[in-house]
């Protein structure tokens, strides 16, 4: 009976740990600094590049899909932490059709957070660099542009805030 209880507890713990994966070690060597960015931004299709990043501010790169439930939950949480995140530049990137990204932008009222930009990776160039397999995938860069943490899955804003400290 004790063995069965132990195995159930071990299985539950393993499942919980894999739900929020800190994958920083896998990316540190490859992405020590922010890669070249060239995307069209929602809602006006203007080009967005590294030139638009403010020097000295942390930067968070979020790869998402508008239909992803975890991505929607993470976006709602970003909005809930509006004040705490205002000094952090956030770029949410998707390869979904531009119209779907624009609908996502409007439905979540992301225009209320000028520090959040939604980019359309139409040719999957930026996404391919990171070899994504999970949405959301979140890369947190410090104020010097160095990778601080990399996460996959829904991790919550407190983890992002801790990474930029």
N, CA, C and O atoms as a DFTB+ gen file, in Angstrom:
660 C
 N C O
     1  1       0.824      -1.192       0.000
     2  2       0.000       0.000       0.000
     3  2       0.871       1.259       0.000
     4  3       0.584       2.223      -0.710
     5  1       1.945       1.238       0.811
     6  2       2.846       2.393       0.856
     7  2       3.521       2.609      -0.495
     8  3       3.727       3.747      -0.918
     9  1       3.865       1.508      -1.171
    10  2       4.517       1.619      -2.478
    11  2       3.589       2.250      -3.508
    12  3       4.023       3.071      -4.316
    13  1       2.324       1.873      -3.483
    14  2       1.354       2.436      -4.422
    15  2       1.168       3.923      -4.151
    16  3       1.138       4.726      -5.084
    17  1       1.045       4.289      -2.897
    18  2       0.896       5.696      -2.523
    19  2       2.125       6.497      -2.943
    20  3       2.003       7.610      -3.455
    21  1       3.308       5.926      -2.725
    22  2       4.549       6.592      -3.123
    23  2       4.599       6.796      -4.636
    24  3       4.972       7.874      -5.100
    25  1       4.226       5.771      -5.411
    26  2       4.246       5.880      -6.871
    27  2       3.249       6.921      -7.366
    28  3       3.549       7.669      -8.297
    29  1       2.075       6.977      -6.760
    30  2       1.084       7.991      -7.139
    31  2       1.593       9.395      -6.835
    32  3       1.423      10.306      -7.646
    33  1       2.206       9.573      -5.690
    34  2       2.768      10.871      -5.317
    35  2       3.902      11.265      -6.265
    36  3       3.999      12.422      -6.673
    37  1       4.750      10.314      -6.609
    38  2       5.848      10.567      -7.536
    39  2       5.317      10.959      -8.918
    40  3       5.835      11.886      -9.539
    41  1       4.297      10.265      -9.397
    42  2       3.710      10.576     -10.703
    43  2       3.088      11.967     -10.705
    44  3       3.261      12.718     -11.664
    45  1       2.371      12.316      -9.651
    46  2       1.741      13.637      -9.556
    47  2       2.788      14.743      -9.525
    48  3       2.612      15.784     -10.158
    49  1       3.858      14.527      -8.801
    50  2       4.940      15.517      -8.722
    51  2       5.608      15.697     -10.077
    52  3       5.889      16.823     -10.487
    53  1       5.863      14.602     -10.771
    54  2       6.488      14.663     -12.090
    55  2       5.615      15.436     -13.066
    56  3       6.119      16.271     -13.817
    57  1       4.314      15.169     -13.067
    58  2       3.396      15.891     -13.950
    59  2       3.384      17.378     -13.637
    60  3       3.364      18.197     -14.556
    61  1       3.398      17.740     -12.380
    62  2       3.389      19.150     -11.984
    63  2       4.670      19.845     -12.434
    64  3       4.624      20.979     -12.909
    65  1       5.791      19.185     -12.291
    66  2       7.070      19.790     -12.667
    67  2       7.195      19.987     -14.168
    68  3       7.822      20.950     -14.609
    69  1       6.611      19.092     -14.968
    70  2       6.713      19.235     -16.417
    71  2       5.727      20.248     -16.966
    72  3       5.863      20.655     -18.120
    73  1       4.743      20.670     -16.193
    74  2       3.776      21.663     -16.658
    75  2       4.431      23.027     -16.839
    76  3       4.040      23.776     -17.734
    77  1       5.403      23.365     -16.023
    78  2       6.134      24.633     -16.128
    79  2       7.604      24.301     -16.273
    80  3       8.281      24.009     -15.287
    81  1       8.093      24.343     -17.481
    82  2       9.468      23.963     -17.701
    83  2      10.335      25.184     -17.914
    84  3      10.076      25.985     -18.813
    85  1      11.350      25.330     -17.106
    86  2      12.361      26.363     -17.297
    87  2      13.409      25.742     -18.210
    88  3      14.140      24.842     -17.798
    89  1      13.483      26.218     -19.440
    90  2      14.397      25.625     -20.411
    91  2      15.595      26.525     -20.683
    92  3      16.195      26.448     -21.755
    93  1      15.942      27.361     -19.742
    94  2      17.031      28.320     -19.933
    95  2      18.318      27.631     -20.373
    96  3      18.963      28.091     -21.315
    97  1      18.702      26.555     -19.725
    98  2      19.971      25.905     -20.034
    99  2      20.072      25.487     -21.498
   100  3      21.161      25.520     -22.071
   101  1      18.954      25.094     -22.113
   102  2      18.966      24.672     -23.505
   103  2      19.232      25.832     -24.460
   104  3      19.706      25.613     -25.575
   105  1      18.938      27.043     -24.046
   106  2      19.021      28.187     -24.941
   107  2      20.146      29.157     -24.622
   108  3      20.495      29.980     -25.468
   109  1      20.714      29.089     -23.450
   110  2      21.696      30.087     -23.028
   111  2      22.832      30.216     -24.037
   112  3      23.195      31.331     -24.413
   113  1      23.385      29.121     -24.471
   114  2      24.519      29.189     -25.391
   115  2      24.113      29.721     -26.759
   116  3      24.876      30.453     -27.390
   117  1      22.928      29.362     -27.219
   118  2      22.498      29.748     -28.559
   119  2      21.949      31.168     -28.616
   120  3      22.141      31.860     -29.615
   121  1      21.279      31.607     -27.575
   122  2      20.602      32.901     -27.607
   123  2      21.067      33.803     -26.476
   124  3      20.258      34.269     -25.673
   125  1      22.355      34.047     -26.414
   126  2      22.870      34.914     -25.361
   127  2      22.361      36.335     -25.505
   128  3      22.247      37.062     -24.518
   129  1      22.054      36.733     -26.727
   130  2      21.508      38.072     -26.943
   131  2      20.307      37.988     -27.883
   132  3      20.052      36.953     -28.498
   133  1      19.589      39.081     -27.980
   134  2      18.365      39.130     -28.783
   135  2      18.723      38.947     -30.260
   136  3      19.597      39.645     -30.774
   137  1      18.052      38.010     -30.948
   138  2      18.342      37.798     -32.373
   139  2      17.785      38.942     -33.224
   140  3      17.060      39.803     -32.726
   141  1      18.128      38.939     -34.488
   142  2      17.601      39.945     -35.417
   143  2      16.091      39.771     -35.552
   144  3      15.588      38.670     -35.781
   145  1      15.390      40.882     -35.406
   146  2      13.927      40.870     -35.485
   147  2      13.496      41.730     -36.663
   148  3      13.961      42.859     -36.823
   149  1      12.597      41.185     -37.491
   150  2      11.999      41.951     -38.587
   151  2      10.605      41.370     -38.818
   152  3      10.442      40.337     -39.466
   153  1       9.609      42.062     -38.273
   154  2       8.224      41.593     -38.318
   155  2       7.286      42.736     -38.678
   156  3       7.661      43.907     -38.608
   157  1       6.069      42.388     -39.061
   158  2       5.011      43.383     -39.216
   159  2       4.177      43.371     -37.949
   160  3       3.783      42.313     -37.459
   161  1       3.911      44.559     -37.425
   162  2       3.211      44.709     -36.155
   163  2       1.715      44.924     -36.375
   164  3       1.301      45.631     -37.294
   165  1       0.924      44.305     -35.523
   166  2      -0.527      44.503     -35.494
   167  2      -0.783      45.768     -34.677
   168  3      -0.068      45.956     -33.693
   169  1      -1.699      46.621     -34.978
   170  2      -2.769      46.509     -35.961
   171  2      -2.490      47.193     -37.287
   172  3      -3.350      47.157     -38.166
   173  1      -1.331      47.816     -37.479
   174  2      -1.134      48.660     -38.661
   175  2      -0.112      48.145     -39.670
   176  3       0.190      48.840     -40.640
   177  1       0.421      46.958     -39.469
   178  2       1.384      46.310     -40.374
   179  2       2.706      47.044     -40.523
   180  3       3.447      46.783     -41.471
   181  1       3.019      47.951     -39.615
   182  2       4.309      48.633     -39.675
   183  2       5.431      47.644     -39.378
   184  3       5.244      46.675     -38.642
   185  1       6.593      47.903     -39.959
   186  2       7.738      47.027     -39.719
   187  2       8.317      47.287     -38.329
   188  3       8.424      48.432     -37.888
   189  1       8.683      46.210     -37.654
   190  2       9.254      46.281     -36.309
   191  2      10.572      45.529     -36.333
   192  3      10.630      44.372     -36.748
   193  1      11.634      46.195     -35.885
   194  2      12.967      45.588     -35.870
   195  2      13.625      45.835     -34.515
   196  3      13.031      46.448     -33.627
   197  1      14.833      45.360     -34.371
   198  2      15.601      45.582     -33.140
   199  2      15.792      47.067     -32.851
   200  3      15.983      47.460     -31.700
   201  1      15.742      47.882     -33.886
   202  2      15.889      49.335     -33.721
   203  2      14.794      49.910     -32.821
   204  3      14.992      50.956     -32.204
   205  1      13.652      49.245     -32.740
   206  2      12.525      49.724     -31.939
   207  2      12.656      49.386     -30.454
   208  3      11.895      49.891     -29.629
   209  1      13.612      48.542     -30.120
   210  2      13.796      48.158     -28.717
   211  2      14.492      49.282     -27.960
   212  3      15.489      49.836     -28.422
   213  1      13.955      49.607     -26.800
   214  2      14.545      50.659     -25.972
   215  2      15.741      50.089     -25.218
   216  3      15.633      49.078     -24.525
   217  1      16.856      50.744     -25.364
   218  2      18.067      50.316     -24.654
   219  2      17.873      50.499     -23.152
   220  3      17.298      51.493     -22.709
   221  1      18.354      49.541     -22.379
   222  2      18.278      49.635     -20.926
   223  2      16.988      49.116     -20.323
   224  3      16.812      49.166     -19.105
   225  1      16.072      48.614     -21.163
   226  2      14.819      48.040     -20.654
   227  2      14.811      46.534     -20.887
   228  3      15.293      46.067     -21.919
   229  1      14.271      45.770     -19.943
   230  2      14.122      44.331     -20.176
   231  2      13.199      44.088     -21.377
   232  3      12.357      44.922     -21.710
   233  1      13.377      42.946     -22.006
   234  2      12.612      42.586     -23.202
   235  2      12.123      41.151     -23.053
   236  3      12.889      40.256     -22.696
   237  1      10.846      40.942     -23.329
   238  2      10.261      39.605     -23.251
   239  2       9.710      39.248     -24.626
   240  3       8.901      39.981     -25.196
   241  1      10.155      38.123     -25.142
   242  2       9.717      37.617     -26.434
   243  2       8.800      36.428     -26.170
   244  3       9.219      35.426     -25.590
   245  1       7.545      36.547     -26.600
   246  2       6.546      35.508     -26.354
   247  2       6.074      34.961     -27.696
   248  3       5.508      35.698     -28.502
   249  1       6.301      33.683     -27.936
   250  2       5.767      33.039     -29.126
   251  2       4.425      32.426     -28.741
   252  3       4.324      31.709     -27.745
   253  1       3.389      32.715     -29.543
   254  2       2.045      32.282     -29.189
   255  2       1.256      31.905     -30.432
   256  3       1.679      32.152     -31.562
   257  1       0.104      31.304     -30.195
   258  2      -0.876      31.050     -31.242
   259  2      -2.204      31.580     -30.729
   260  3      -2.582      31.281     -29.597
   261  1      -2.920      32.358     -31.530
   262  2      -4.180      32.943     -31.062
   263  2      -5.210      31.922     -30.564
   264  3      -6.039      32.252     -29.716
   265  1      -5.167      30.696     -31.076
   266  2      -6.127      29.667     -30.668
   267  2      -5.696      28.881     -29.436
   268  3      -6.469      28.072     -28.923
   269  1      -4.493      29.103     -28.959
   270  2      -3.931      28.349     -27.836
   271  2      -4.532      28.826     -26.509
   272  3      -4.422      30.003     -26.163
   273  1      -5.160      27.919     -25.774
   274  2      -5.766      28.267     -24.479
   275  2      -4.732      28.780     -23.484
   276  3      -4.993      29.739     -22.757
   277  1      -3.556      28.147     -23.446
   278  2      -2.501      28.587     -22.524
   279  2      -2.015      29.992     -22.887
   280  3      -1.712      30.800     -22.009
   281  1      -1.945      30.271     -24.186
   282  2      -1.517      31.598     -24.645
   283  2      -2.547      32.655     -24.250
   284  3      -2.190      33.764     -23.852
   285  1      -3.809      32.306     -24.363
   286  2      -4.874      33.231     -23.974
   287  2      -4.828      33.499     -22.473
   288  3      -5.010      34.634     -22.032
   289  1      -4.586      32.456     -21.699
   290  2      -4.487      32.619     -20.242
   291  2      -3.295      33.507     -19.881
   292  3      -3.408      34.384     -19.025
   293  1      -2.164      33.279     -20.529
   294  2      -0.964      34.083     -20.271
   295  2      -1.218      35.548     -20.636
   296  3      -0.766      36.450     -19.930
   297  1      -1.932      35.784     -21.725
   298  2      -2.247      37.153     -22.155
   299  2      -3.150      37.846     -21.141
   300  3      -2.942      39.017     -20.824
   301  1      -4.139      37.140     -20.638
   302  2      -5.014      37.715     -19.602
   303  2      -4.203      38.095     -18.368
   304  3      -4.455      39.122     -17.737
   305  1      -3.233      37.258     -18.036
   306  2      -2.407      37.552     -16.866
   307  2      -1.502      38.762     -17.123
   308  3      -1.279      39.571     -16.222
   309  1      -0.986      38.886     -18.340
   310  2      -0.188      40.070     -18.683
   311  2      -1.013      41.338     -18.460
   312  3      -0.518      42.325     -17.917
   313  1      -2.257      41.297     -18.881
   314  2      -3.145      42.453     -18.711
   315  2      -3.418      42.736     -17.238
   316  3      -3.544      43.894     -16.839
   317  1      -3.507      41.698     -16.440
   318  2      -3.766      41.869     -15.006
   319  2      -2.574      42.501     -14.283
   320  3      -2.741      43.117     -13.230
   321  1      -1.379      42.351     -14.844
   322  2      -0.159      42.905     -14.251
   323  2       0.320      44.143     -15.024
   324  3       1.516      44.429     -15.081
   325  1      -0.608      44.844     -15.597
   326  2      -0.310      46.000     -16.446
   327  2       0.684      46.971     -15.808
   328  3       1.654      47.374     -16.450
   329  1       0.453      47.340     -14.576
   330  2       1.293      48.335     -13.898
   331  2       2.706      47.801     -13.655
   332  3       3.686      48.517     -13.862
   333  1       2.808      46.554     -13.220
   334  2       4.119      45.959     -12.916
   335  2       4.963      45.743     -14.178
   336  3       6.191      45.689     -14.109
   337  1       4.298      45.622     -15.320
   338  2       4.996      45.317     -16.570
   339  2       5.300      46.538     -17.433
   340  3       5.933      46.402     -18.480
   341  1       4.868      47.717     -17.022
   342  2       4.936      48.876     -17.920
   343  2       6.353      49.248     -18.365
   344  3       6.504      49.865     -19.419
   345  1       7.384      48.901     -17.616
   346  2       8.761      49.217     -18.013
   347  2       9.414      48.084     -18.809
   348  3      10.578      48.181     -19.199
   349  1       8.659      47.016     -19.046
   350  2       9.190      45.855     -19.766
   351  2       8.611      45.837     -21.177
   352  3       7.396      45.911     -21.360
   353  1       9.485      45.739     -22.166
   354  2       9.043      45.641     -23.553
   355  2       8.654      44.192     -23.827
   356  3       9.421      43.272     -23.543
   357  1       7.471      43.997     -24.374
   358  2       6.986      42.644     -24.651
   359  2       6.613      42.557     -26.124
   360  3       5.830      43.364     -26.626
   361  1       7.177      41.577     -26.805
   362  2       6.842      41.315     -28.199
   363  2       6.249      39.919     -28.275
   364  3       6.920      38.925     -28.000
   365  1       4.980      39.862     -28.652
   366  2       4.300      38.582     -28.828
   367  2       4.312      38.269     -30.321
   368  3       3.869      39.079     -31.135
   369  1       4.819      37.096     -30.675
   370  2       5.037      36.738     -32.075
   371  2       4.231      35.499     -32.434
   372  3       4.189      34.524     -31.683
   373  1       3.590      35.557     -33.604
   374  2       2.834      34.411     -34.090
   375  2       2.989      34.291     -35.602
   376  3       3.150      35.289     -36.305
   377  1       2.938      33.059     -36.086
   378  2       2.951      32.798     -37.524
   379  2       1.545      32.536     -38.046
   380  3       1.368      32.214     -39.220
   381  1       0.552      32.672     -37.187
   382  2      -0.847      32.508     -37.597
   383  2      -1.186      33.588     -38.626
   384  3      -0.456      34.572     -38.742
   385  1      -2.271      33.423     -39.369
   386  2      -2.663      34.469     -40.319
   387  2      -2.804      35.833     -39.624
   388  3      -3.266      35.927     -38.487
   389  1      -2.394      36.874     -40.341
   390  2      -2.405      38.231     -39.788
   391  2      -3.779      38.595     -39.226
   392  3      -3.871      39.221     -38.170
   393  1      -4.835      38.208     -39.920
   394  2      -6.196      38.549     -39.471
   395  2      -6.505      37.926     -38.107
   396  3      -7.197      38.539     -37.294
   397  1      -6.005      36.725     -37.851
   398  2      -6.231      36.072     -36.552
   399  2      -5.462      36.782     -35.438
   400  3      -5.961      36.922     -34.322
   401  1      -4.254      37.223     -35.748
   402  2      -3.456      37.954     -34.755
   403  2      -4.128      39.291     -34.443
   404  3      -4.176      39.718     -33.290
   405  1      -4.641      39.938     -35.475
   406  2      -5.324      41.222     -35.293
   407  2      -6.585      41.043     -34.450
   408  3      -6.869      41.865     -33.579
   409  1      -7.340      39.977     -34.702
   410  2      -8.537      39.686     -33.893
   411  2      -8.153      39.434     -32.437
   412  3      -8.842      39.891     -31.526
   413  1      -7.068      38.716     -32.218
   414  2      -6.558      38.438     -30.872
   415  2      -6.224      39.755     -30.176
   416  3      -6.601      39.965     -29.023
   417  1      -5.522      40.633     -30.873
   418  2      -5.133      41.950     -30.358
   419  2      -6.364      42.744     -29.916
   420  3      -6.389      43.332     -28.834
   421  1      -7.370      42.744     -30.769
   422  2      -8.594      43.502     -30.460
   423  2      -9.388      42.856     -29.330
   424  3      -9.855      43.551     -28.427
   425  1      -9.546      41.542     -29.370
   426  2     -10.396      40.873     -28.374
   427  2      -9.827      40.964     -26.961
   428  3     -10.584      40.955     -25.990
   429  1      -8.506      41.050     -26.833
   430  2      -7.888      41.177     -25.511
   431  2      -7.622      42.629     -25.121
   432  3      -7.139      42.898     -24.021
   433  1      -7.932      43.554     -26.008
   434  2      -7.734      44.968     -25.691
   435  2      -6.276      45.318     -25.458
   436  3      -5.958      46.106     -24.567
   437  1      -5.392      44.737     -26.253
   438  2      -3.957      44.936     -26.040
   439  2      -3.485      46.350     -26.374
   440  3      -2.355      46.714     -26.048
   441  1      -4.323      47.138     -27.011
   442  2      -3.946      48.532     -27.275
   443  2      -3.821      49.317     -25.968
   444  3      -3.222      50.392     -25.941
   445  1      -4.388      48.774     -24.884
   446  2      -4.302      49.442     -23.576
   447  2      -2.916      49.295     -22.941
   448  3      -2.623      49.930     -21.928
   449  1      -2.072      48.459     -23.536
   450  2      -0.703      48.267     -23.026
   451  2       0.287      48.585     -24.147
   452  3       0.654      47.698     -24.919
   453  1       0.720      49.840     -24.242
   454  2       1.618      50.227     -25.335
   455  2       2.972      49.520     -25.319
   456  3       3.676      49.527     -26.328
   457  1       3.345      48.917     -24.210
   458  2       4.614      48.186     -24.150
   459  2       4.508      46.779     -24.741
   460  3       5.519      46.090     -24.879
   461  1       3.298      46.350     -25.089
   462  2       3.110      45.046     -25.729
   463  2       2.854      45.258     -27.215
   464  3       1.953      45.999     -27.607
   465  1       3.661      44.596     -28.030
   466  2       3.495      44.620     -29.482
   467  2       3.223      43.198     -29.942
   468  3       3.784      42.245     -29.401
   469  1       2.363      43.057     -30.941
   470  2       2.096      41.756     -31.543
   471  2       2.689      41.747     -32.939
   472  3       2.361      42.595     -33.769
   473  1       3.564      40.784     -33.194
   474  2       4.234      40.701     -34.478
   475  2       3.812      39.488     -35.272
   476  3       3.587      38.408     -34.726
   477  1       3.708      39.689     -36.585
   478  2       3.351      38.609     -37.498
   479  2       4.625      38.071     -38.143
   480  3       5.292      38.773     -38.904
   481  1       4.949      36.839     -37.835
   482  2       6.121      36.159     -38.392
   483  2       5.656      35.355     -39.602
   484  3       5.615      34.126     -39.567
   485  1       5.307      36.067     -40.670
   486  2       4.663      35.464     -41.838
   487  2       5.483      34.349     -42.475
   488  3       4.922      33.358     -42.942
   489  1       6.779      34.500     -42.497
   490  2       7.634      33.502     -43.148
   491  2       8.306      32.571     -42.148
   492  3       9.209      31.813     -42.503
   493  1       7.861      32.633     -40.891
   494  2       8.343      31.734     -39.837
   495  2       9.849      31.865     -39.612
   496  3      10.491      30.914     -39.166
   497  1      10.413      33.025     -39.913
   498  2      11.865      33.206     -39.773
   499  2      12.305      33.267     -38.316
   500  3      13.213      32.537     -37.916
   501  1      11.677      34.125     -37.517
   502  2      12.070      34.252     -36.111
   503  2      11.714      32.985     -35.334
   504  3      12.492      32.515     -34.504
   505  1      10.542      32.444     -35.608
   506  2      10.111      31.218     -34.927
   507  2      11.050      30.055     -35.226
   508  3      11.331      29.241     -34.346
   509  1      11.534      29.974     -36.456
   510  2      12.423      28.876     -36.849
   511  2      13.766      28.945     -36.123
   512  3      14.372      27.911     -35.841
   513  1      14.229      30.149     -35.821
   514  2      15.493      30.303     -35.093
   515  2      15.414      29.589     -33.745
   516  3      16.368      28.941     -33.313
   517  1      14.261      29.718     -33.091
   518  2      14.091      29.149     -31.753
   519  2      13.656      27.682     -31.766
   520  3      13.635      27.038     -30.717
   521  1      13.312      27.149     -32.934
   522  2      12.887      25.746     -33.058
   523  2      11.815      25.404     -32.022
   524  3      11.989      24.513     -31.190
   525  1      10.725      26.123     -32.097
   526  2       9.654      25.990     -31.109
   527  2       8.895      24.684     -31.240
   528  3       8.700      24.161     -32.338
   529  1       8.473      24.172     -30.101
   530  2       7.614      22.987     -30.090
   531  2       6.416      23.187     -29.170
   532  3       5.497      22.369     -29.169
   533  1       6.413      24.255     -28.392
   534  2       5.362      24.494     -27.397
   535  2       4.959      25.964     -27.403
   536  3       5.794      26.857     -27.542
   537  1       3.651      26.189     -27.248
   538  2       3.134      27.554     -27.073
   539  2       2.464      27.654     -25.722
   540  3       1.790      26.709     -25.311
   541  1       2.618      28.742     -25.023
   542  2       3.553      29.810     -25.339
   543  2       4.988      29.405     -25.001
   544  3       5.229      28.593     -24.107
   545  1       5.923      29.985     -25.731
   546  2       7.350      29.889     -25.406
   547  2       7.805      31.303     -25.112
   548  3       7.578      32.216     -25.906
   549  1       8.446      31.483     -23.972
   550  2       8.752      32.827     -23.478
   551  2      10.250      32.949     -23.211
   552  3      10.842      32.128     -22.510
   553  1      10.846      33.991     -23.786
   554  2      12.271      34.260     -23.630
   555  2      12.416      35.627     -22.985
   556  3      11.979      36.634     -23.542
   557  1      13.025      35.660     -21.819
   558  2      13.166      36.895     -21.046
   559  2      14.614      37.370     -21.151
   560  3      15.548      36.659     -20.780
   561  1      14.773      38.586     -21.666
   562  2      16.094      39.200     -21.798
   563  2      16.210      40.336     -20.794
   564  3      15.252      41.077     -20.574
   565  1      17.379      40.471     -20.187
   566  2      17.582      41.528     -19.191
   567  2      17.779      42.887     -19.862
   568  3      17.714      42.995     -21.087
   569  1      18.018      43.914     -19.062
   570  2      18.152      45.278     -19.577
   571  2      19.374      45.457     -20.474
   572  3      19.482      46.465     -21.173
   573  1      20.285      44.506     -20.463
   574  2      21.462      44.562     -21.334
   575  2      21.283      43.733     -22.603
   576  3      22.197      43.640     -23.423
   577  1      20.104      43.130     -22.765
   578  2      19.832      42.321     -23.947
   579  2      20.350      40.905     -23.863
   580  3      20.447      40.222     -24.882
   581  1      20.686      40.448     -22.667
   582  2      21.170      39.077     -22.468
   583  2      20.036      38.186     -21.983
   584  3      19.197      38.609     -21.188
   585  1      20.019      36.962     -22.461
   586  2      18.975      36.033     -22.054
   587  2      19.060      35.756     -20.560
   588  3      20.099      35.332     -20.054
   589  1      17.953      36.002     -19.859
   590  2      17.890      35.745     -18.421
   591  2      17.219      34.405     -18.144
   592  3      17.691      33.632     -17.311
   593  1      16.119      34.127     -18.841
   594  2      15.371      32.875     -18.651
   595  2      14.625      32.534     -19.928
   596  3      14.275      33.414     -20.715
   597  1      14.387      31.247     -20.120
   598  2      13.552      30.756     -21.209
   599  2      12.550      29.787     -20.609
   600  3      12.911      28.919     -19.815
   601  1      11.295      29.939     -20.992
   602  2      10.228      29.100     -20.451
   603  2       9.377      28.539     -21.579
   604  3       9.253      29.148     -22.642
   605  1       8.793      27.374     -21.336
   606  2       7.766      26.851     -22.225
   607  2       6.519      26.601     -21.404
   608  3       6.594      26.199     -20.243
   609  1       5.381      26.840     -22.011
   610  2       4.114      26.646     -21.318
   611  2       3.696      27.887     -20.561
   612  3       4.390      28.904     -20.561
   613  1       2.561      27.784     -19.925
   614  2       1.991      28.898     -19.167
   615  2       2.735      29.023     -17.842
   616  3       2.582      28.170     -16.968
   617  1       3.533      30.067     -17.681
   618  2       4.379      30.194     -16.491
   619  2       3.919      31.267     -15.521
   620  3       4.292      31.239     -14.348
   621  1       3.125      32.201     -15.983
   622  2       2.643      33.264     -15.110
   623  2       3.587      34.453     -15.058
   624  3       4.801      34.306     -15.201
   625  1       3.022      35.617     -14.856
   626  2       3.787      36.864     -14.832
   627  2       4.796      36.929     -13.685
   628  3       5.887      37.458     -13.896
   629  1       4.498      36.422     -12.481
   630  2       5.515      36.492     -11.422
   631  2       6.860      35.874     -11.829
   632  3       7.911      36.382     -11.437
   633  1       6.840      34.800     -12.598
   634  2       8.096      34.182     -13.055
   635  2       8.841      35.120     -14.007
   636  3      10.070      35.186     -13.981
   637  1       8.105      35.833     -14.834
   638  2       8.722      36.804     -15.745
   639  2       9.335      37.945     -14.945
   640  3      10.470      38.351     -15.196
   641  1       8.583      38.456     -13.987
   642  2       9.081      39.560     -13.157
   643  2      10.319      39.147     -12.365
   644  3      11.250      39.938     -12.218
   645  1      10.336      37.923     -11.859
   646  2      11.516      37.421     -11.137
   647  2      12.731      37.341     -12.061
   648  3      13.856      37.614     -11.642
   649  1      12.498      36.966     -13.316
   650  2      13.600      36.807     -14.267
   651  2      14.252      38.134     -14.643
   652  3      15.432      38.160     -14.990
   653  1      13.511      39.229     -14.581
   654  2      14.083      40.529     -14.970
   655  2      14.661      41.303     -13.798
   656  3      15.187      42.399     -13.987
   657  1      14.575      40.756     -12.588
   658  2      15.127      41.444     -11.408
   659  2      16.625      41.481     -11.454
   660  3      17.258      42.019     -10.546
